[in-house]
Amino acid sequence: MPSERVYGDPSAWERAIAHVDMDAFYCSVELLRRPELRGKPVIVGPIDPNFRGVVMTASYEARRFGVHSALPMAVARRRCPHAVVIPRDMESYKAASREVMDVISGFSDTVEVLGLDEAYVDLSGSPAPKTRARQLKREVLARTGLTCSIGIGPNRLIAKIASDLDKPDGLCVLPRERFLELVGDRPARLLPGVGPRTEERLRGIGINTVAQLAGADQERLAGAVGRNHAAGLRSRAAGHGSTTVAVERKRKSESRERTFMTDETDAAVMREAVGKMAREVAEHLGGQDITGRTVTMKIRLAPFRTFTRSRTLAAPTADPAVVAAAALELLEAFERDAPVRLLGVGVSNLVRAGEDPAPADRPSAGTAAGTGPEQLVLG
């Protein structure tokens, strides 16, 4: 049943940003076809128990057993051995996503789509943002049979956090002046930029919650995570964030990067980061009906030596598994002589639905044919 948590009146705000997040999207699409599985733990992921894959998503029933996206399937099967595992069907998910985004686009001229299952919507011009959000939820359900959760906040950060406070099928309105009151006791990892390593460093100085991070001594925090990172973390912990909702423009590539808190030498940590970024890039492109032919790995070694490795695929793709496999192969082939400071994954040579693929980029001078540019040192 739909539920609401309303802590303020967004019609009185200067900006009202909504974050629309589909509920367990891949699972929910599968349950439309297999309604007999409703109420049971369901996992979308590789069905071969010998395949070293990861969970794409899990139903809320499976999540109660500690199963979540990106969890290795072997671990997921141990935690929830009675779960029903369904192989992914990306074409069905993309078709459902197009329907959802068509509905969302009808509610605002300013919509920023993020992957297949979420979007930011600028409702600042609406006289009644709450009413519009309720209408949007009803319309998505009526048109697609799928539920979504919507968070409304004065900026993107609060909107995204709010959308997760009342799942599934929820609506949460969260003003900044009540941000710490309502989420201050949540773990600091709730905030963007607080990954496992940062969380560990914060715990080392006695910071476990969002409120503790917001009130942390700046110098002590800087000593633990670095001055630049400290300033950003404190700002986010206080509920500050961007109010920009960017309408999608035609672009030439899509990429993600991760800078490690400390120079990284653990190959498993690097593989996990690369796999996650590759899946995010591919899913974002797939949600826009865009495929790409060239996968690029960016590697920055300590202190500041930056290299790229690229591979041009036989055909354009937005398959997360294909992009991740290519990126991981590039990572494994790179011979590191120093710890890694930054990793990035990008996809280029993009092709939009209905367009003819452009010829693949020729290899750069001095590089091996078929592998693309082999090294770019930026200093």
Sequence and secondary structure as in RCSB ss.txt:
>XXXX:A:sequence
MPSERVYGDPSAWERAIAHVDMDAFYCSVELLRRPELRGKPVIVGPIDPNFRGVVMTASYEARRFGVHSALPMAV
ARRRCPHAVVIPRDMESYKAASREVMDVISGFSDTVEVLGLDEAYVDLSGSPAPKTRARQLKREVLARTGLTCSI
GIGPNRLIAKIASDLDKPDGLCVLPRERFLELVGDRPARLLPGVGPRTEERLRGIGINTVAQLAGADQERLAGAV
GRNHAAGLRSRAAGHGSTTVAVERKRKSESRERTFMTDETDAAVMREAVGKMAREVAEHLGGQDITGRTVTMKIR
LAPFRTFTRSRTLAAPTADPAVVAAAALELLEAFERDAPVRLLGVGVSNLVRAGEDPAPADRPSAGTAAGTGPEQ
LVLG
>XXXX:A:secstr
  EEEE S GGGSS  EEEEEETTHHHHHHHHH GGGTTS EEES   TTS  B SEE HHHHTTT  TT BHHH
HHHH TT EEE   HHHHHHHHHHHHHHHHTT S EEEETTTEEEEE TT S HHHHHHHHHHHHHHHHS  EEE
EEESSHHHHHHHHTTT SSEEEE  GGGHHHHHTTSBGGGSTT  HHHHHHHHHTT  BHHHHHT  HHHHHHHH
 HHHHHHHHHHHTT            SEEEEEEEEEEEE  HHHHHHHHHHHHHHHHHHHHHTTEEEEEEEEEEE
ETTTEEEEEEEEEEEEE  HHHHHHHHHHHHHHS  SS EEEEEEEEEEEEETTS         TTS TTS    
    
